[in-house]
């Protein structure tokens, strides 16, 4: 709850909406909060998501690199989660 509160405050919006609409901005807010350890934390989360069958990525590092990418990162992220952006078929 504390993390959610601080991320919502940093992002000036709901963190879940921010993750969906701007994955790179979400990553930056996490980095501002956790500092240099954010990549390690995200790799651990990604590993659990991969093991649970919720994320299709070659490695946890691929997930982190997608979040770091301000350009096409969002599209790649939704493919990893098997989601489509609005307007795509």
Secondary structure as GFF3:
##gff-version 3
##sequence-region A 1 89
A	DSSP	alpha_helix	2	11	.	.	.	ID=ss1
A	DSSP	alpha_helix	15	21	.	.	.	ID=ss2
A	DSSP	alpha_helix	23	34	.	.	.	ID=ss3
A	DSSP	three_ten_helix	35	37	.	.	.	ID=ss4
A	DSSP	alpha_helix	38	51	.	.	.	ID=ss5
A	DSSP	alpha_helix	60	68	.	.	.	ID=ss6
A	DSSP	alpha_helix	73	80	.	.	.	ID=ss7
###
